[in-house]
Amino acid sequence: MKTQQISNIWVTCPNPNPKARIRLFCLPYAGRGASSFRTWSNDLPPEFEVCPIQLPGRENRLKEPPLTQISQIVKALAPLLDPYLDLPFAFFGHSMGALICFELSREIRRVGNPSPIHLFISGCPAPQKLDLSPPIHELPASEFVEELCRRYNCIIPESVQQNADLMQLFLPALRADLATGETYIYTPEAPLNCPISLFGGLQDGVVSQEALEAWREQTHNSVTVSMFPGNHFFINSVRSNVLTCIAKLY
């Protein structure tokens, strides 16, 4: 598929790159959209083309009902990636996005499509080591927000918290995204064959380094681990460092 043709409701390409040798599909963390990766191509080598995934229920898909299970997302998205697999490709995902990347990789393998050349996993415990804390996605709004802030150092921007109308728009997708992780059931399969790079926050109270390193069980290939200063959302404060790590591999 020609780069300039890449654009649909799920797979976006803010900066098409006809000279790209690697297509990097990016999945955001809970409550965020494709715009999180809008400027990533500015800090990656010209060999990369960044294709953020836009899930239902946010940004330009705000009026669509968000999906609440990773299996639903994967089944809907995997066939739509087919036209974009004409280049070697990799997946990047942070937190919830990392789990989606993992299950997408397994689904692509099941249907016999080319596998990713790399999996970049950020701020996410290995699927067989997921946290068993009590679920919160069905709590009343005030309790949901309070617990969300307690666990994740507040995932909701301050500007949104101060605006009741914005909160009404923001919360459904956030609830749905939390549900995807809290209802996820890991099913053992053969490990993947691609390398996995793991990124973690040194002060992350959600994902321990031990739970991060357990991803080693999910590939026959090499695994590298990079730890950065910051909490669960270290990706926002050390983005350039993370992109440097990605760029060095290719």
LOBA-218515 format. One record per atom (N, C-alpha, C): x, y, z; atom name. Coordinates in steps of 0.05 Angstrom, whole numbers. Each point is the difference from the previous one (the first is absolute). Layout:
<recs>
REC       u       v       w  atom
REC       X       Y       Z    CA
...
</recs>
This chain:
<recs>
REC       u       v       w  atom
REC      17     -24       0     N
REC     -17      24       0    CA
REC      17      25       0     C
REC      -6      19     -16     N
REC      15      25      -2    CA
REC      -5      17      25     C
REC      21      11      10     N
REC      -1      15      25    CA
REC     -21      22      -1     C
REC      -2      15     -22     N
REC     -18      22      -1    CA
REC     -30      -8       2     C
REC      -5     -27      -3     N
REC     -27     -10       1    CA
REC      -8      -8      29     C
REC      20       1      18     N
REC      -5     -10      26    CA
REC     -17      19      16     C
REC     -24      -6       6     N
REC     -17      16      17    CA
REC     -27     -14       1     C
REC      -8      -8      24     N
REC     -27      -9       4    CA
REC      -8       6      28     C
REC     -24      -8       8     N
REC     -10       8      26    CA
REC      15     -13      23     C
REC      13     -22      -4     N
REC      16     -13      20    CA
REC      30       6      -2     C
REC      11      -3     -24     N
REC      28       3      -4    CA
REC       5      28     -12     C
REC      15      16      15     N
REC       5      27      -9    CA
REC      30       3      -8     C
REC       6      20     -15     N
REC      28       5      -8    CA
REC       3      31      -2     C
REC       6      13      22     N
REC       1      30      -1    CA
REC      22      11     -18     C
REC      22     -16      -3     N
REC      22       9     -17    CA
REC       9     -23     -19     C
REC     -14      -3     -22     N
REC       7     -22     -19    CA
REC      29       2      -9     C
REC      12     -23      -3     N
REC      29      -1      -7    CA
REC       5     -20     -22     C
REC       1       9     -25     N
REC       3     -19     -23    CA
REC      27     -15       1     C
REC      19      11      15     N
REC      26     -13       2    CA
REC       3     -19      24     C
REC     -21      -4      14     N
REC       2     -16      25    CA
REC       7     -29      -6     C
REC      15     -11      18     N
REC       7     -28      -1    CA
REC     -13     -16      23     C
REC     -10      14      20     N
REC     -13     -12      23    CA
REC     -25      15       7     C
REC     -22     -14       3     N
REC     -25      13       9    CA
REC      -5      -6      29     C
REC      -2      21      16     N
REC      -4      -3      29    CA
REC     -28       6       8     C
REC     -16     -21       7     N
REC     -27       4       9    CA
REC       1       6      31     C
REC     -15      20       8     N
REC       2       9      28    CA
REC     -28      -1      13     C
REC      -1     -12      24     N
REC     -25      -3      15    CA
REC       3      16      26     C
REC     -19      18       6     N
REC       2      17      24    CA
REC      -9     -14      26     C
REC       6      14      22     N
REC     -11     -10      26    CA
REC     -28       9       4     C
REC     -12      -9      21     N
REC     -29       5       6    CA
REC      -7      29      -2     C
REC     -22       6     -14     N
REC     -11      27      -1    CA
REC      13      17     -21     C
REC      21      -9     -13     N
REC      14      16     -20    CA
REC      -7      -9     -28     C
REC       8      17     -20     N
REC      -6      -6     -28    CA
REC      25       1     -17     C
REC      -5      -1     -26     N
REC      22      -1     -19    CA
REC      17      25       1     C
REC     -11      23       8     N
REC      15      25       1    CA
REC      24      -2      19     C
REC       0     -19      18     N
REC      23      -3      19    CA
REC      26      -4     -16     C
REC      -2     -11     -24     N
REC      24      -7     -16    CA
REC       3      19     -24     C
REC     -14      22       0     N
REC      -1      18     -23    CA
REC      28       9      -8     C
REC      17       6      19     N
REC      27      11      -6    CA
REC      22     -20       1     C
REC      -6     -25       4     N
REC      21     -20       3    CA
REC      19      -2     -24     C
REC     -11       3     -24     N
REC      17      -2     -24    CA
REC      21      21      -1     C
REC      -4      23      15     N
REC      20      21       0    CA
REC      26      -9      14     C
REC      -2     -19      18     N
REC      23      -9      16    CA
REC       9     -28      -6     C
REC     -10     -11     -22     N
REC      10     -26      -9    CA
REC      14       3     -27     C
REC      18     -19      -6     N
REC      15       2     -26    CA
REC     -20      -2     -24     C
REC       9       9     -23     N
REC     -17       1     -24    CA
REC      -8     -28      -9     C
REC      12     -21      11     N
REC      -8     -27      -7    CA
REC     -27      -8      10     C
REC     -10      16      20     N
REC     -25      -7      14    CA
REC     -24      15     -12     C
REC     -22     -14       0     N
REC     -26      13      -5    CA
REC     -18      -7      24     C
REC      -9      20      14     N
REC     -16      -4      24    CA
REC     -30       0      -6     C
REC     -13     -22       8     N
REC     -28      -3      -6    CA
REC     -15      -5      27     C
REC      -9      22      13     N
REC     -16      -4      24    CA
REC     -27     -13      -5     C
REC      -9     -15      19     N
REC     -26     -13      -2    CA
REC     -20      16      15     C
REC     -23       6     -13     N
REC     -21      15      13    CA
REC     -23     -19       8     C
REC      -4      -4      26     N
REC     -21     -17      10    CA
REC     -26      14       1     C
REC     -23     -14      -1     N
REC     -26      13       2    CA
REC      -3      14      27     C
REC     -16      22       0     N
REC      -7      13      25    CA
REC      17      23       8     C
REC      18       9     -18     N
REC      18      22       8    CA
REC       7      17     -25     C
REC       7      25       5     N
REC       8      19     -20    CA
REC     -20       0     -24     C
REC       9      -5     -24     N
REC     -18       1     -23    CA
REC     -20     -23      -1     C
REC       3     -19      19     N
REC     -19     -23       2    CA
REC     -16       2      26     C
REC      -2      24      10     N
REC     -13       4      27    CA
REC     -29     -10       1     C
REC     -14       2     -22     N
REC     -28      -7       0    CA
REC      -5     -30      -2     C
REC      21     -15      -5     N
REC      -3     -29      -2    CA
REC       3     -13      28     C
REC     -16     -21       6     N
REC       3     -13      26    CA
REC      28     -13       2     C
REC      14       4      22     N
REC      26     -12       4    CA
REC      -3     -30       4     C
REC      20     -15      -8     N
REC       0     -29       4    CA
REC      12      -6      28     C
REC     -10     -21      12     N
REC       6      -6      28    CA
REC      16     -25       4     C
REC       7     -14     -21     N
REC      16     -24       2    CA
REC      23       0     -21     C
REC      23      -9       9     N
REC      23       0     -19    CA
REC      -6     -19     -23     C
REC     -14     -22       5     N
REC      -7     -18     -22    CA
REC     -17      14     -21     C
REC     -18      17       8     N
REC     -16      15     -19    CA
REC      17      19     -17     C
REC      18      14      13     N
REC      18      18     -14    CA
REC      17     -15     -21     C
REC      11     -22       9     N
REC      18     -15     -17    CA
REC     -14     -12     -24     C
REC     -24     -11       4     N
REC     -15     -12     -22    CA
REC      -9      21     -20     C
REC      -6      24      10     N
REC      -8      22     -18    CA
REC      24      12     -15     C
REC      23       2      13     N
REC      23      14     -11    CA
REC      17     -17     -17     C
REC       5     -25       7     N
REC      19     -17     -14    CA
REC      -5      -1     -30     C
REC     -25      -4     -10     N
REC      -4      -1     -29    CA
REC       5      26     -13     C
REC      -4      22      14     N
REC       4      27     -12    CA
REC      30       6      -3     C
REC      17     -15      13     N
REC      29       4      -3    CA
REC      11     -13     -25     C
REC     -15     -19     -12     N
REC      11     -15     -23    CA
REC      12      18     -22     C
REC     -13      21      -8     N
REC      11      16     -22    CA
REC      26      15       7     C
REC       6       1      26     N
REC      23      16      10    CA
REC      24     -17       7     C
REC      -2     -26      -6     N
REC      22     -18       7    CA
REC      18      -5     -23     C
REC       1      18     -20     N
REC      18      -3     -22    CA
REC      28       9       6     C
REC       4      13      23     N
REC      26       6      11    CA
REC       6     -15      25     C
REC      25      -5       7     N
REC       6     -11      26    CA
REC     -13      19      21     C
REC     -11     -11      21     N
REC     -15      17      19    CA
REC       6      -8      29     C
REC      -5      19      17     N
REC       4      -5      29    CA
REC     -24      12      15     C
REC      -4      -9      24     N
REC     -22      11      17    CA
REC      13      13      25     C
REC     -12      24       7     N
REC       7      12      25    CA
REC     -26       4      15     C
REC       0      -7      26     N
REC     -23       5      17    CA
REC       8       6      28     C
REC     -14      19      13     N
REC       4       6      28    CA
REC     -24      -9      16     C
REC       6     -14      22     N
REC     -21     -10      19    CA
REC     -21     -16     -15     C
REC     -25       9       0     N
REC     -21     -15     -15    CA
REC       8      -4     -29     C
REC      12      20     -12     N
REC       8      -2     -28    CA
REC      20     -23      -5     C
REC      17      -6      20     N
REC      19     -21      -3    CA
REC     -14     -28      -1     C
REC     -20      -3      16     N
REC     -16     -25      -1    CA
REC     -13      -4     -27     C
REC     -11      22     -11     N
REC     -12      -2     -26    CA
REC      21      -8     -21     C
REC      24      12       1     N
REC      21      -7     -18    CA
REC       7     -30       1     C
REC       2     -10      24     N
REC       6     -28       4    CA
REC     -21     -18     -12     C
REC     -25       6       6     N
REC     -21     -17     -11    CA
REC      -3       3     -30     C
REC       5      24     -11     N
REC       0       4     -29    CA
REC      21     -17     -13     C
REC      24      -1      13     N
REC      22     -16     -11    CA
REC      -8     -30      -1     C
REC     -14      -9      20     N
REC      -8     -28       0    CA
REC     -22      -5     -20     C
REC     -19      19      -3     N
REC     -21      -4     -20    CA
REC      11       1     -28     C
REC      19      17      -6     N
REC      12       1     -26    CA
REC      14     -26      -6     C
REC      13     -12      20     N
REC      13     -26      -4    CA
REC     -21     -21      -6     C
REC     -23       0      14     N
REC     -20     -20      -4    CA
REC     -11      -1     -29     C
REC      -3      24     -12     N
REC     -11       1     -27    CA
REC      21      -2     -22     C
REC      25      -3       8     N
REC      21      -5     -19    CA
REC      12      24     -13     C
REC      -4      24      11     N
REC      12      24     -11    CA
REC      28       3      11     C
REC      16      18     -13     N
REC      27       5      10    CA
REC       0       9      29     C
REC      19      -8      15     N
REC       2       7      28    CA
REC      15      27       3     C
REC      -4      14      22     N
REC      15      25       5    CA
REC      30      -7       2     C
REC      17      19      -8     N
REC      28      -4       3    CA
REC      10       8      28     C
REC     -18      14      15     N
REC       7       8      27    CA
REC     -25       7      15     C
REC       1      -5      26     N
REC     -22       8      18    CA
REC      12      18      22     C
REC     -10      24       1     N
REC       9      20      21    CA
REC     -22       1      21     C
REC       6     -10      24     N
REC     -19      -2      22    CA
REC       8      21      21     C
REC     -19      17       7     N
REC       6      22      18    CA
REC     -20       0      23     C
REC      10       0      25     N
REC     -17       4      23    CA
REC     -22     -21       3     C
REC       7     -25      -5     N
REC     -21     -21       1    CA
REC      11     -26      11     C
REC     -12     -11      20     N
REC       9     -27      10    CA
REC      -4     -21     -21     C
REC      15     -21       0     N
REC      -4     -22     -18    CA
REC     -29     -11       3     C
REC     -12      -9     -21     N
REC     -28      -8       1    CA
REC      -6     -22      20     C
REC      20     -17       5     N
REC      -4     -22      19    CA
REC       5      10      29     C
REC       7      26       3     N
REC       6      11      26    CA
REC     -17      25       6     C
REC     -23       2     -12     N
REC     -16      23       4    CA
REC      -9       4      29     C
REC      -3      25       8     N
REC      -9       7      27    CA
REC     -28     -10       5     C
REC      -5     -10      24     N
REC     -27     -10       7    CA
REC     -14      18      20     C
REC       7      26      -1     N
REC     -14      19      17    CA
REC     -30       1      -7     C
REC     -17       7      20     N
REC     -29       1      -6    CA
REC      -6      18     -23     C
REC     -18      -8     -19     N
REC      -7      17     -23    CA
REC     -14      25       9     C
REC       4      21     -15     N
REC     -12      26       7    CA
REC     -17      12     -23     C
REC      -1     -13     -23     N
REC     -13      13     -23    CA
REC     -30       3       3     C
REC     -13     -14      19     N
REC     -29       3       4    CA
REC      -6      17      25     C
REC      19      12      13     N
REC      -5      17      23    CA
REC     -16      25      -8     C
REC     -15      12      18     N
REC     -12      26      -5    CA
REC      21      20      -7     C
REC      -8      21     -15     N
REC      20      18     -12    CA
REC      20      12      20     C
REC     -10      10      23     N
REC      19      13      19    CA
REC      20     -21      11     C
REC     -10     -24       7     N
REC      17     -20      10    CA
REC      20     -10     -21     C
REC     -10      -2     -24     N
REC      17      -9     -23    CA
REC      23      19      -4     C
REC      -6      26       0     N
REC      21      20      -4    CA
REC      20       0      23     C
REC     -11      -2      25     N
REC      18      -1      23    CA
REC      19     -23       0     C
REC     -11     -24      -6     N
REC      17     -24       0    CA
REC      20       1     -24     C
REC      -9      11     -22     N
REC      17       2     -23    CA
REC      25      17       6     C
REC      -6      22      14     N
REC      22      18       8    CA
REC      19     -13      20     C
REC     -12     -15      19     N
REC      16     -13      20    CA
REC      19     -20     -12     C
REC     -10     -16     -19     N
REC      15     -22     -11    CA
REC      21      10     -21     C
REC      -9      19     -16     N
REC      16       7     -24    CA
REC      11      29       1     C
REC       1      12      23     N
REC      10      28       2    CA
REC     -15      19     -18     C
REC     -25      -6      -2     N
REC     -20      16     -15    CA
REC       5       0     -30     C
REC     -15     -16     -13     N
REC       1      -3     -29    CA
REC     -15      22     -15     C
REC     -18      14      15     N
REC     -17      20     -12    CA
REC      13      28       1     C
REC       3      13     -23     N
REC      12      27       1    CA
REC     -15      19      18     C
REC      15      18      13     N
REC     -13      19      19    CA
REC     -21      17     -14     C
REC       6       7     -25     N
REC     -19      17     -15    CA
REC     -27     -14      -4     C
REC       1     -27      -3     N
REC     -24     -15      -3    CA
REC     -15      -3      26     C
REC      15      -5      22     N
REC     -13      -3      26    CA
REC     -15      25       8     C
REC       9      23      -9     N
REC     -12      25       9    CA
REC     -25       8     -18     C
REC      -6     -17     -20     N
REC     -22       6     -18    CA
REC     -19     -23      -1     C
REC     -24       4      12     N
REC     -20     -22       2    CA
REC      -8     -11     -27     C
REC      -2      17     -20     N
REC      -8      -9     -27    CA
REC      22     -18     -12     C
REC      25       9       3     N
REC      22     -16     -10    CA
REC       2     -27      14     C
REC      -5       0      26     N
REC       1     -25      15    CA
REC     -21     -20     -10     C
REC     -24      11      -7     N
REC     -21     -18     -11    CA
REC       8     -12     -26     C
REC      15      15     -16     N
REC      10     -11     -25    CA
REC      23     -19       4     C
REC      17       5      19     N
REC      25     -14       5    CA
REC      -4     -27      13     C
REC     -19      -1      19     N
REC      -2     -24      18    CA
REC      -9     -25     -14     C
REC     -19       0     -19     N
REC      -8     -25     -12    CA
REC      23     -16     -13     C
REC      16      14     -16     N
REC      23     -14     -12    CA
REC      20      -9      21     C
REC       4      16      21     N
REC      18      -8      21    CA
REC     -10     -25      15     C
REC     -26       0       6     N
REC     -12     -24      13    CA
REC       4     -24     -18     C
REC      -6       3     -26     N
REC       2     -22     -19    CA
REC      29     -10      -1     C
REC      19      18      -1     N
REC      28      -8      -1    CA
REC       9     -15      25     C
REC      -9      10      23     N
REC       6     -14      25    CA
REC     -12     -28      -1     C
REC     -25      -2     -11     N
REC     -13     -26      -2    CA
REC      16     -20     -17     C
REC      13      11     -21     N
REC      15     -19     -18    CA
REC      22     -14      15     C
REC      13      15      18     N
REC      21     -13      16    CA
REC     -11     -17      23     C
REC     -22       9      12     N
REC     -11     -14      24    CA
REC     -15     -25      -8     C
REC      -9      -2     -25     N
REC     -15     -24      -9    CA
REC      18     -19     -17     C
REC      24       9      -5     N
REC      18     -16     -17    CA
REC       7     -27      13     C
REC      -2     -21     -15     N
REC       7     -27       9    CA
REC      23     -10     -18     C
REC      22      -6      12     N
REC      23      -9     -15    CA
REC      -3     -30      -7     C
REC       4      -6     -25     N
REC      -1     -28     -10    CA
REC      28      -8     -10     C
REC      13     -20      12     N
REC      27      -7      -9    CA
REC       0      -9     -29     C
REC      20       9     -14     N
REC       6      -9     -27    CA
REC      31      -2      -3     C
REC       9      -9     -23     N
REC      29      -1      -5    CA
REC      11      28       0     C
REC      24       4      11     N
REC      12      26       0    CA
REC       3      12     -28     C
REC       1      26      -2     N
REC       5      13     -25    CA
REC      29      -4      -9     C
REC       6       7     -25     N
REC      27      -3     -10    CA
REC      15      26      -4     C
REC     -14      23       6     N
REC      13      26      -4    CA
REC      14       9      25     C
REC      20      17      -3     N
REC      13      13      24    CA
REC     -20      17      15     C
REC       3       3      26     N
REC     -17      17      16    CA
REC      18      19      15     C
REC      -6      26      -2     N
REC      13      20      16    CA
REC     -19      10      22     C
REC       9       0      25     N
REC     -17       7      22    CA
REC       9      27      12     C
REC     -20      18       4     N
REC       5      26      12    CA
REC     -16       2      26     C
REC      13       9      21     N
REC     -13       2      26    CA
REC       8      25      15     C
REC     -17       8      20     N
REC       6      23      16    CA
REC      11      -8      27     C
REC      22      12       8     N
REC      13      -8      25    CA
REC     -17       5      25     C
REC     -18      20      -2     N
REC     -18       6      22    CA
REC     -29      -9      -6     C
REC      -3     -18     -18     N
REC     -27     -10      -8    CA
REC     -11     -17      23     C
REC     -21       9      13     N
REC     -12     -16      21    CA
REC     -21     -20     -10     C
REC      -4       0     -26     N
REC     -20     -19     -13    CA
REC      14     -24     -11     C
REC      22       4     -13     N
REC      14     -22     -14    CA
REC      28      -3      11     C
REC       6     -22      14     N
REC      26      -5      11    CA
REC      19      -9     -22     C
REC      26       3       4     N
REC      19      -9     -20    CA
REC      -1     -31      -3     C
REC      -7     -14      21     N
REC      -3     -29      -1    CA
REC     -23      -7     -19     C
REC     -22      14       3     N
REC     -24      -6     -17    CA
REC       6       7     -29     C
REC      16      21      -4     N
REC       8       9     -27    CA
REC      19     -21     -13     C
REC      19      -9      16     N
REC      20     -19     -11    CA
REC     -13     -27      -6     C
REC     -23      -6      11     N
REC     -13     -25      -5    CA
REC      -9      -3     -30     C
REC       1      22     -15     N
REC      -5      -2     -29    CA
REC      20     -18     -14     C
REC      22      -6      13     N
REC      20     -17     -12    CA
REC     -12     -27      -8     C
REC     -21      -8      15     N
REC     -13     -26      -6    CA
REC     -16       1     -26     C
REC      -5      24     -11     N
REC     -18       3     -23    CA
REC      14       1     -27     C
REC      26      -5       0     N
REC      14      -1     -26    CA
REC      23     -20       0     C
REC       6     -11     -23     N
REC      23     -17      -3    CA
REC      25      17      -7     C
REC      -5      25      -6     N
REC      21      18      -9    CA
REC      12      16      23     C
REC      16      20      -7     N
REC      13      16      21    CA
REC     -19      19      14     C
REC       8       7      25     N
REC     -16      20      16    CA
REC      20      20      12     C
REC      -7      25      -3     N
REC      16      21      12    CA
REC     -18      16      19     C
REC      12      10      22     N
REC     -15      15      20    CA
REC      13      27       4     C
REC     -16      21      -1     N
REC       9      27       5    CA
REC     -18      13      21     C
REC      12       9      22     N
REC     -15      12      22    CA
REC       6      30       0     C
REC     -21      16       4     N
REC       3      29      -1    CA
REC     -11      13      26     C
REC       9      23       7     N
REC     -11      14      23    CA
REC     -29       7      -6     C
REC     -17      -3      21     N
REC     -28       7      -3    CA
REC     -19     -21       9     C
REC     -26       8       3     N
REC     -21     -18       9    CA
REC     -12     -15     -24     C
REC     -25      -9       3     N
REC     -12     -17     -21    CA
REC      -1      14     -27     C
REC      -1      27       1     N
REC      -2      15     -25    CA
REC      27      14      -7     C
REC      22     -15       6     N
REC      26      10      -7    CA
REC       2       6     -30     C
REC     -16     -13     -16     N
REC       1       4     -29    CA
REC      -4      29      -7     C
REC     -14      15      16     N
REC      -5      28      -6    CA
REC      24      18       6     C
REC      15      -7      21     N
REC      22      17       8    CA
REC      27      -7     -13     C
REC       2     -25      -9     N
REC      26      -9     -12    CA
REC      -5     -11     -28     C
REC     -20      12     -14     N
REC      -7     -10     -27    CA
REC      25      -1     -18     C
REC      16      21       0     N
REC      23       1     -18    CA
REC      19     -22       5     C
REC       3      -8      26     N
REC      18     -22       7    CA
REC     -10     -26     -11     C
REC     -27      -4       3     N
REC     -12     -25     -10    CA
REC       3      -1     -31     C
REC      -4      22     -13     N
REC       2       0     -30    CA
REC      29      -5      -8     C
REC      19      10      16     N
REC      28      -5      -6    CA
REC       6     -30       1     C
REC     -11     -14      20     N
REC       3     -29       3    CA
REC     -12     -15     -24     C
REC     -23       9      -9     N
REC     -13     -12     -23    CA
REC      18       4     -25     C
REC       9      24      -4     N
REC      15       7     -24    CA
REC      27     -16      -1     C
REC      12      -4      23     N
REC      26     -14       1    CA
REC      -1     -28     -11     C
REC     -24     -12       3     N
REC      -3     -28      -8    CA
REC      -2      -3     -31     C
REC      -5      22     -14     N
REC      -3      -2     -29    CA
REC      13      23     -14     C
</recs>
